[in-house]
Amino acid sequence: MEKLSCILTIAGSDSGGGAGIQADLKTVTMLGGYGASVITALTAQNTKAVTGIHAPSAKFVVQQLKTVLDDIDVSAAKTGMLFSEPIIKAIAPVLSKKTFPLVVDPVCVATSGAKLLKDDAVEAIVRMIFPYADLLTPNIPEAELFSGVKINDREDVFKAARILLDMGPQAVLIKGGHADSWAITDWFVRKDGEPVPFIQQRVSTNCTHGTGCTLSAAIATGLGQGMEMGAAIKRAQDYLNLALRGGYQLGDGGGPPNHLAPWIKANGRDGILSELDAFGRWLVAKEAIASLMPRGRSNVAVALPLVDNIDEVAGFTGGFVRTRRGDVLVSGHPEFGASEKTAATLLGVTRLNSDVGCAITLGVGKYTKQTLDAVGLDSVWIDRDRKPDYIQEKNGQFAEWGVFEELKGHVNSEAVRAVGDPGGLGIEPVVHLLASNLGEMRDLLARYAESYKEIEGQ
């Protein structure tokens, strides 16, 4: 087996498992590295508070560091909670001789508000650790503390970054999570370089405990694996964003990001393809479904958990067609990335409602709207007159844009279970039924088909 890059974290322990070395080691492992650790402090904490901190002696901390480096070929390292001046003073001479990239996350305060850096350590970390940092990763409050600049806009960010760079680090990444904006912009600044924005969509969640630890550990892992700094930052951002979207309530306070999010996605692939195959067989055998199909080709779309793009949505390579004999023909086989327009519609929905994981495209008949009401499906219809010129029909671009625009203006987007497209010149009208999974979709389709048939026969 190929040797894994060893990533060393020098940080405090979080008994709640969401931040510190626990977050670091989970991150390193998920991104394909081997994690080693030097523990600078033990904390008694959960999702609500830090109730106590116990630090080992500075002598023992540096003994951990020297012991690891004497035997293990470290590819990159990061620092987190360094806690006190004696600990910083002890490890600084060792780090001054490092032969690997170092990411310094100047942790001062926990998400819960507890101080994680003693007052005497603030000056010490600037003087003894910052000069050895290949990358410094402060959030806005930390950047303000160390630079003395009150940050209100991006010009203040740039000013603070230049001051921080004068303290010795080779580059600075000022994280924008504390800013009040729809997106998060992390500003990357090198010495003698122009500021570069790294932008991610903000995730609405209270599962933010350990985000700084996770990001810095992910960047260090990338650097240890030979990635260029910008690429390492981008991958780390993507990983953190996915983990935030997968966060869940762990205790009574703010939870951590879900570090297993990539594994959860990967683990769902085979199951979805198998379920799709069974769904296709059911669809062929189910009476009355064929009459609901559009004249053109249709498809079903099933998304992986925490879906990001069409390649993470599965469908049938050839889709569904209605034969002249009134049957449904399933063409092709289940495959990710196979369902373009239906998948795009589903993606537009999941951007606002992650509980929806499945969609199917049906035709629009005389009794479609009446049937939607009878089955109790809250629906929206795309307004094609609002389509801007830059949005194209191809590649599902219009489908994703249209459903997102309709849902974001809906009073209760999470209740919507049908999205209609009235069509236009050369474009057949369709309606997309939405469900959490394929099992729910079977029940919904059966009820819809039965109701449509009853209304048609009246």
Sequence and secondary structure as in RCSB ss.txt:
>XXXX:A:sequence
MEKLSCILTIAGSDSGGGAGIQADLKTVTMLGGYGASVITALTAQNTKAVTGIHAPSAKFVVQQLKTVLDDIDVS
AAKTGMLFSEPIIKAIAPVLSKKTFPLVVDPVCVATSGAKLLKDDAVEAIVRMIFPYADLLTPNIPEAELFSGVK
INDREDVFKAARILLDMGPQAVLIKGGHADSWAITDWFVRKDGEPVPFIQQRVSTNCTHGTGCTLSAAIATGLGQ
GMEMGAAIKRAQDYLNLALRGGYQLGDGGGPPNHLAPWIKANGRDGILSELDAFGRWLVAKEAIASLMPRGRSNV
AVALPLVDNIDEVAGFTGGFVRTRRGDVLVSGHPEFGASEKTAATLLGVTRLNSDVGCAITLGVGKYTKQTLDAV
GLDSVWIDRDRKPDYIQEKNGQFAEWGVFEELKGHVNSEAVRAVGDPGGLGIEPVVHLLASNLGEMRDLLARYAE
SYKEIEGQ
>XXXX:A:secstr
     EEEEEEEEETTSSSHHHHHHHHHHHTT EEEEEEEEEEEE SS EEEEE   HHHHHHHHHHHHHHS EE
EEEE   BSHHHHHHHHHHHTT  S EEE    B TTS B B HHHHHHHHHHTGGG SEE  BHHHHHHHH   
 SSHHHHHHHHHHHHTTS SEEEEB TTS SSEEEEEEEETTS  EEEEEE    S  TTHHHHHHHHHHHHHHT
T  HHHHHHHHHHHHHHHHHT    SSS     TTHHHHHHHTHHHHHHHHHHHHHHHHH TTSGGGS SS B E
EEE TT  SGGGEEEESSEEEE TTS EEEES EEET  HHHHHHHHHHHTT TT  EEEEEE  TTHHHHHHHH
T EEEE  GGG  TT  SGGGHHHHHHHHHHHHTSTTGGGEEEEEE  BTTB  EEEEEESSHHHHHHHHHHHHH
HHHHHHH 
